[in-house]
Amino acid sequence: MGILGSGGDECYVCGKEIDSDDCIEKDGEKFCCEKCEEKFEEEQVEEDEICQFC
């Protein structure tokens, strides 16, 4: 939390952690909506709060 210059912060995709390069920041939390949508299209995940948030 708040580490500068790490470049490897985690963000959440339907409850999974990915690299910060793929993140979108919303209200101080990081998400990756595109990855989430891809999983929805493949029906690999159930709807959850993070996806709705994005």
PDB file as gemmi writes it, atoms N, CA and C in Angstrom:
CRYST1    1.000    1.000    1.000  90.00  90.00  90.00 P 1                      
ATOM      1  N   MET A   1       0.836  -1.203   0.000  1.00  0.00           N  
ATOM      2  CA  MET A   1       0.000   0.000   0.000  1.00  0.00           C  
ATOM      3  C   MET A   1       0.871   1.253   0.000  1.00  0.00           C  
ATOM      4  N   GLY A   2       0.850   1.977  -1.086  1.00  0.00           N  
ATOM      5  CA  GLY A   2       1.560   3.240  -1.146  1.00  0.00           C  
ATOM      6  C   GLY A   2       3.041   3.127  -1.408  1.00  0.00           C  
ATOM      7  N   ILE A   3       3.498   1.976  -1.880  1.00  0.00           N  
ATOM      8  CA  ILE A   3       4.912   1.832  -2.213  1.00  0.00           C  
ATOM      9  C   ILE A   3       5.178   2.487  -3.563  1.00  0.00           C  
ATOM     10  N   LEU A   4       6.144   3.389  -3.605  1.00  0.00           N  
ATOM     11  CA  LEU A   4       6.409   4.126  -4.834  1.00  0.00           C  
ATOM     12  C   LEU A   4       7.412   3.397  -5.712  1.00  0.00           C  
ATOM     13  N   GLY A   5       7.205   3.451  -7.027  1.00  0.00           N  
ATOM     14  CA  GLY A   5       8.182   2.947  -7.978  1.00  0.00           C  
ATOM     15  C   GLY A   5       8.257   1.434  -8.051  1.00  0.00           C  
ATOM     16  N   SER A   6       7.303   0.728  -7.473  1.00  0.00           N  
ATOM     17  CA  SER A   6       7.375  -0.722  -7.516  1.00  0.00           C  
ATOM     18  C   SER A   6       6.974  -1.236  -8.895  1.00  0.00           C  
ATOM     19  N   GLY A   7       5.969  -0.605  -9.504  1.00  0.00           N  
ATOM     20  CA  GLY A   7       5.518  -1.008 -10.825  1.00  0.00           C  
ATOM     21  C   GLY A   7       4.886  -2.383 -10.845  1.00  0.00           C  
ATOM     22  N   GLY A   8       4.728  -3.002  -9.693  1.00  0.00           N  
ATOM     23  CA  GLY A   8       4.163  -4.345  -9.639  1.00  0.00           C  
ATOM     24  C   GLY A   8       2.989  -4.424  -8.683  1.00  0.00           C  
ATOM     25  N   ASP A   9       2.321  -3.294  -8.488  1.00  0.00           N  
ATOM     26  CA  ASP A   9       1.158  -3.295  -7.603  1.00  0.00           C  
ATOM     27  C   ASP A   9       0.107  -4.258  -8.134  1.00  0.00           C  
ATOM     28  N   GLU A  10      -0.659  -4.840  -7.221  1.00  0.00           N  
ATOM     29  CA  GLU A  10      -1.676  -5.782  -7.640  1.00  0.00           C  
ATOM     30  C   GLU A  10      -2.993  -5.061  -7.825  1.00  0.00           C  
ATOM     31  N   CYS A  11      -3.779  -5.538  -8.775  1.00  0.00           N  
ATOM     32  CA  CYS A  11      -5.139  -5.039  -8.903  1.00  0.00           C  
ATOM     33  C   CYS A  11      -6.068  -6.222  -9.069  1.00  0.00           C  
ATOM     34  N   TYR A  12      -7.347  -5.974  -8.974  1.00  0.00           N  
ATOM     35  CA  TYR A  12      -8.299  -7.059  -8.890  1.00  0.00           C  
ATOM     36  C   TYR A  12      -9.103  -7.217 -10.175  1.00  0.00           C  
ATOM     37  N   VAL A  13      -9.209  -8.443 -10.644  1.00  0.00           N  
ATOM     38  CA  VAL A  13     -10.004  -8.788 -11.802  1.00  0.00           C  
ATOM     39  C   VAL A  13     -10.930  -9.910 -11.366  1.00  0.00           C  
ATOM     40  N   CYS A  14     -12.171  -9.596 -11.105  1.00  0.00           N  
ATOM     41  CA  CYS A  14     -13.106 -10.624 -10.653  1.00  0.00           C  
ATOM     42  C   CYS A  14     -12.505 -11.429  -9.513  1.00  0.00           C  
ATOM     43  N   GLY A  15     -11.834 -10.755  -8.606  1.00  0.00           N  
ATOM     44  CA  GLY A  15     -11.280 -11.414  -7.437  1.00  0.00           C  
ATOM     45  C   GLY A  15      -9.886 -11.965  -7.639  1.00  0.00           C  
ATOM     46  N   LYS A  16      -9.321 -11.823  -8.859  1.00  0.00           N  
ATOM     47  CA  LYS A  16      -7.971 -12.314  -9.099  1.00  0.00           C  
ATOM     48  C   LYS A  16      -7.007 -11.143  -9.187  1.00  0.00           C  
ATOM     49  N   GLU A  17      -5.749 -11.384  -8.860  1.00  0.00           N  
ATOM     50  CA  GLU A  17      -4.744 -10.329  -8.869  1.00  0.00           C  
ATOM     51  C   GLU A  17      -3.952 -10.370 -10.166  1.00  0.00           C  
ATOM     52  N   ILE A  18      -3.737  -9.187 -10.778  1.00  0.00           N  
ATOM     53  CA  ILE A  18      -2.929  -9.100 -11.988  1.00  0.00           C  
ATOM     54  C   ILE A  18      -1.955  -7.953 -11.860  1.00  0.00           C  
ATOM     55  N   ASP A  19      -1.071  -7.815 -12.824  1.00  0.00           N  
ATOM     56  CA  ASP A  19      -0.068  -6.754 -12.779  1.00  0.00           C  
ATOM     57  C   ASP A  19      -0.693  -5.379 -12.962  1.00  0.00           C  
ATOM     58  N   SER A  20      -0.120  -4.380 -12.312  1.00  0.00           N  
ATOM     59  CA  SER A  20      -0.678  -3.033 -12.308  1.00  0.00           C  
ATOM     60  C   SER A  20      -0.682  -2.401 -13.695  1.00  0.00           C  
ATOM     61  N   ASP A  21       0.128  -2.920 -14.625  1.00  0.00           N  
ATOM     62  CA  ASP A  21       0.149  -2.364 -15.976  1.00  0.00           C  
ATOM     63  C   ASP A  21      -1.220  -2.506 -16.642  1.00  0.00           C  
ATOM     64  N   ASP A  22      -1.996  -3.472 -16.194  1.00  0.00           N  
ATOM     65  CA  ASP A  22      -3.308  -3.718 -16.789  1.00  0.00           C  
ATOM     66  C   ASP A  22      -4.442  -3.115 -15.967  1.00  0.00           C  
ATOM     67  N   CYS A  23      -4.080  -2.289 -14.970  1.00  0.00           N  
ATOM     68  CA  CYS A  23      -5.101  -1.800 -14.035  1.00  0.00           C  
ATOM     69  C   CYS A  23      -5.772  -0.513 -14.495  1.00  0.00           C  
ATOM     70  N   ILE A  24      -6.984  -0.341 -14.008  1.00  0.00           N  
ATOM     71  CA  ILE A  24      -7.688   0.934 -14.074  1.00  0.00           C  
ATOM     72  C   ILE A  24      -7.992   1.326 -12.635  1.00  0.00           C  
ATOM     73  N   GLU A  25      -7.687   2.555 -12.257  1.00  0.00           N  
ATOM     74  CA  GLU A  25      -7.933   2.949 -10.873  1.00  0.00           C  
ATOM     75  C   GLU A  25      -9.290   3.634 -10.744  1.00  0.00           C  
ATOM     76  N   LYS A  26     -10.086   3.158  -9.783  1.00  0.00           N  
ATOM     77  CA  LYS A  26     -11.402   3.725  -9.525  1.00  0.00           C  
ATOM     78  C   LYS A  26     -11.537   3.958  -8.031  1.00  0.00           C  
ATOM     79  N   ASP A  27     -11.826   5.187  -7.639  1.00  0.00           N  
ATOM     80  CA  ASP A  27     -12.062   5.512  -6.234  1.00  0.00           C  
ATOM     81  C   ASP A  27     -10.955   4.981  -5.332  1.00  0.00           C  
ATOM     82  N   GLY A  28      -9.701   5.073  -5.806  1.00  0.00           N  
ATOM     83  CA  GLY A  28      -8.567   4.679  -4.981  1.00  0.00           C  
ATOM     84  C   GLY A  28      -8.281   3.192  -4.979  1.00  0.00           C  
ATOM     85  N   GLU A  29      -9.094   2.384  -5.715  1.00  0.00           N  
ATOM     86  CA  GLU A  29      -8.813   0.959  -5.835  1.00  0.00           C  
ATOM     87  C   GLU A  29      -8.549   0.624  -7.285  1.00  0.00           C  
ATOM     88  N   LYS A  30      -7.769  -0.415  -7.512  1.00  0.00           N  
ATOM     89  CA  LYS A  30      -7.357  -0.742  -8.874  1.00  0.00           C  
ATOM     90  C   LYS A  30      -8.116  -1.961  -9.394  1.00  0.00           C  
ATOM     91  N   PHE A  31      -8.576  -1.833 -10.628  1.00  0.00           N  
ATOM     92  CA  PHE A  31      -9.320  -2.914 -11.272  1.00  0.00           C  
ATOM     93  C   PHE A  31      -8.884  -3.019 -12.725  1.00  0.00           C  
ATOM     94  N   CYS A  32      -9.185  -4.142 -13.348  1.00  0.00           N  
ATOM     95  CA  CYS A  32      -8.962  -4.259 -14.780  1.00  0.00           C  
ATOM     96  C   CYS A  32     -10.240  -4.757 -15.421  1.00  0.00           C  
ATOM     97  N   CYS A  33     -11.043  -3.832 -15.904  1.00  0.00           N  
ATOM     98  CA  CYS A  33     -12.383  -4.159 -16.378  1.00  0.00           C  
ATOM     99  C   CYS A  33     -12.354  -4.986 -17.650  1.00  0.00           C  
ATOM    100  N   GLU A  34     -11.399  -4.713 -18.535  1.00  0.00           N  
ATOM    101  CA  GLU A  34     -11.364  -5.439 -19.793  1.00  0.00           C  
ATOM    102  C   GLU A  34     -11.167  -6.929 -19.552  1.00  0.00           C  
ATOM    103  N   LYS A  35     -10.216  -7.269 -18.688  1.00  0.00           N  
ATOM    104  CA  LYS A  35      -9.963  -8.677 -18.387  1.00  0.00           C  
ATOM    105  C   LYS A  35     -11.217  -9.311 -17.795  1.00  0.00           C  
ATOM    106  N   CYS A  36     -11.896  -8.568 -16.970  1.00  0.00           N  
ATOM    107  CA  CYS A  36     -13.104  -9.060 -16.336  1.00  0.00           C  
ATOM    108  C   CYS A  36     -14.165  -9.355 -17.394  1.00  0.00           C  
ATOM    109  N   GLU A  37     -14.318  -8.435 -18.346  1.00  0.00           N  
ATOM    110  CA  GLU A  37     -15.306  -8.616 -19.393  1.00  0.00           C  
ATOM    111  C   GLU A  37     -14.968  -9.825 -20.258  1.00  0.00           C  
ATOM    112  N   GLU A  38     -13.671 -10.036 -20.525  1.00  0.00           N  
ATOM    113  CA  GLU A  38     -13.267 -11.191 -21.316  1.00  0.00           C  
ATOM    114  C   GLU A  38     -13.705 -12.480 -20.630  1.00  0.00           C  
ATOM    115  N   LYS A  39     -13.506 -12.531 -19.322  1.00  0.00           N  
ATOM    116  CA  LYS A  39     -13.902 -13.723 -18.580  1.00  0.00           C  
ATOM    117  C   LYS A  39     -15.416 -13.910 -18.621  1.00  0.00           C  
ATOM    118  N   PHE A  40     -16.167 -12.809 -18.572  1.00  0.00           N  
ATOM    119  CA  PHE A  40     -17.622 -12.899 -18.675  1.00  0.00           C  
ATOM    120  C   PHE A  40     -18.034 -13.504 -20.009  1.00  0.00           C  
ATOM    121  N   GLU A  41     -17.394 -13.057 -21.088  1.00  0.00           N  
ATOM    122  CA  GLU A  41     -17.746 -13.556 -22.416  1.00  0.00           C  
ATOM    123  C   GLU A  41     -17.517 -15.058 -22.504  1.00  0.00           C  
ATOM    124  N   GLU A  42     -16.485 -15.540 -21.817  1.00  0.00           N  
ATOM    125  CA  GLU A  42     -16.169 -16.959 -21.831  1.00  0.00           C  
ATOM    126  C   GLU A  42     -16.951 -17.719 -20.751  1.00  0.00           C  
ATOM    127  N   GLU A  43     -17.759 -16.975 -19.985  1.00  0.00           N  
ATOM    128  CA  GLU A  43     -18.594 -17.561 -18.931  1.00  0.00           C  
ATOM    129  C   GLU A  43     -17.762 -18.340 -17.924  1.00  0.00           C  
ATOM    130  N   GLN A  44     -16.555 -17.826 -17.617  1.00  0.00           N  
ATOM    131  CA  GLN A  44     -15.670 -18.509 -16.680  1.00  0.00           C  
ATOM    132  C   GLN A  44     -15.826 -17.987 -15.254  1.00  0.00           C  
ATOM    133  N   VAL A  45     -16.540 -16.878 -15.101  1.00  0.00           N  
ATOM    134  CA  VAL A  45     -16.697 -16.310 -13.771  1.00  0.00           C  
ATOM    135  C   VAL A  45     -18.152 -15.949 -13.525  1.00  0.00           C  
ATOM    136  N   GLU A  46     -18.517 -15.893 -12.267  1.00  0.00           N  
ATOM    137  CA  GLU A  46     -19.843 -15.436 -11.907  1.00  0.00           C  
ATOM    138  C   GLU A  46     -19.806 -13.934 -11.709  1.00  0.00           C  
ATOM    139  N   GLU A  47     -20.956 -13.311 -11.833  1.00  0.00           N  
ATOM    140  CA  GLU A  47     -21.041 -11.873 -11.625  1.00  0.00           C  
ATOM    141  C   GLU A  47     -20.667 -11.551 -10.188  1.00  0.00           C  
ATOM    142  N   ASP A  48     -19.851 -10.528  -9.991  1.00  0.00           N  
ATOM    143  CA  ASP A  48     -19.484 -10.135  -8.634  1.00  0.00           C  
ATOM    144  C   ASP A  48     -19.390  -8.624  -8.524  1.00  0.00           C  
ATOM    145  N   GLU A  49     -19.141  -8.141  -7.312  1.00  0.00           N  
ATOM    146  CA  GLU A  49     -19.180  -6.710  -7.046  1.00  0.00           C  
ATOM    147  C   GLU A  49     -18.135  -5.953  -7.848  1.00  0.00           C  
ATOM    148  N   ILE A  50     -16.949  -6.564  -8.040  1.00  0.00           N  
ATOM    149  CA  ILE A  50     -15.876  -5.875  -8.732  1.00  0.00           C  
ATOM    150  C   ILE A  50     -16.269  -5.638 -10.185  1.00  0.00           C  
ATOM    151  N   CYS A  51     -16.864  -6.648 -10.819  1.00  0.00           N  
ATOM    152  CA  CYS A  51     -17.274  -6.481 -12.206  1.00  0.00           C  
ATOM    153  C   CYS A  51     -18.374  -5.433 -12.320  1.00  0.00           C  
ATOM    154  N   GLN A  52     -19.300  -5.441 -11.409  1.00  0.00           N  
ATOM    155  CA  GLN A  52     -20.369  -4.454 -11.428  1.00  0.00           C  
ATOM    156  C   GLN A  52     -19.787  -3.057 -11.226  1.00  0.00           C  
ATOM    157  N   PHE A  53     -18.791  -2.950 -10.351  1.00  0.00           N  
ATOM    158  CA  PHE A  53     -18.153  -1.686 -10.046  1.00  0.00           C  
ATOM    159  C   PHE A  53     -17.528  -1.092 -11.303  1.00  0.00           C  
ATOM    160  N   CYS A  54     -16.872  -1.951 -12.076  1.00  0.00           N  
ATOM    161  CA  CYS A  54     -16.257  -1.476 -13.311  1.00  0.00           C  
ATOM    162  C   CYS A  54     -17.328  -1.100 -14.317  1.00  0.00           C  
TER     163      CYS A  54                                                      
END                                                                             
